[in-house]
């Protein structure tokens, strides 16, 4: 059974605080092992990557087979059924159209003294996209990571996608092709992150690494940050559904299970103004779990971390939503736009009962790489902006320097940075001759 809470209960605040702080993932101490792997890849390059791939993925490679060959790539893509190909192409088209609207514009203007100010945007030169292998091999994640990079104008896009026992996912390779990926390396784990960050004889280093992974991948991303940029350290999936009694309990149950089936550590929460509706949803979840293919995983998630919270009104629901700051937020109420206006913190919002979160995972257009573990309070989902850099621009005229230079000189002197001030004073002196 999930956790049942009500804002009317005297102990609600304590129980809600416990819900927010419960530990939802097993975080093994892998940092030391990851540090050794990174050091090994830095020291031995291809040889280390090949050895570790053989050890962990049971796949023997050589430098020339680290990446899929073009013919092999196309042969795998040819295995994709027509309906899956068409669905993936539609997803790619919609994701690209959505992210194209995110592209910012360069700006330039004249200041009050004739100086020119502004900024310009430019892409990182190369990005490496990590794609998990095995059961967690999701072609949709390839599109969500690679297409924003492609739209941003990144020149070189590469993917690392482990293929345990040599088994590739044809949909992953098709997604990579649709997203403009140049090369797909069949390596994974911390060794793939190290290779992308530092380079080997065969794998050229990149400037930014994005994509989800296991504890080893997450630890490796933390360690290489600074050498390269990273997107985020993602935790288990989350969904918060705010629903009134005007909804079908089975629909809401399925929405909750759509995240619970990801991982035993995922969290699904329902906030409702009607306690009886909450009980009906709980019953519908139980019925669905009996038939769900990943019922064991979803059931553990729902039992350990699921919650149904009854509130007195939607104002309370909005306040709780902001404290939860969920990765995914469904607003299944009569006026979802009005409720959304009162909520500040969520990775992605899905408005109305006809907008299941799963649409956002695949085909809606917005990105599904989103902040977890309450980090939506201060961060955003993956976007074109993650692959762009802003360079500021300034050009002084003699008149502009004469007008504002003395203030710069004064501030430099106040900070005891003599050369700073002198660099301005030298020019002012010439203007005053």
Secondary structure, DSSP 8 states (H G I E B T S, - for coil): --EEEETTSTTHHHHHHHHHH---S-----HHHHHHHHHHHHHHTHHHHHHHHHHHH-----GGGSB--HHHHHHHHTTS-HHHHHHHHHHHHHHHHHHHTT----EEEE-TTS-EEEEEEEE-SEEEEEE--GGG--HHHHHHHHHHHHHHT-SEEEEEE--GGG---HHHHHHHHHTT--EEE---HHHHHHHHHH--SSS---SEEE----HHHHHHHHHHBTTBEE-----S-EEEEEE-TTS-HHHHHHHHHHHHTT-TT-EEEEEES-HHHHHHHHHHHHHHHTT-TTHHHHHHHHHHH-EEEE-SSHHHHHHHHHHH--SEEEEESTTHHHHHTT----SEEEESTT--HHHHHHTSSS------TTGGGT-----GGGGEEEEEEEE--HHHHHHHHHHHHHHHHHTT-HHHHHHHHHHHHHHH-
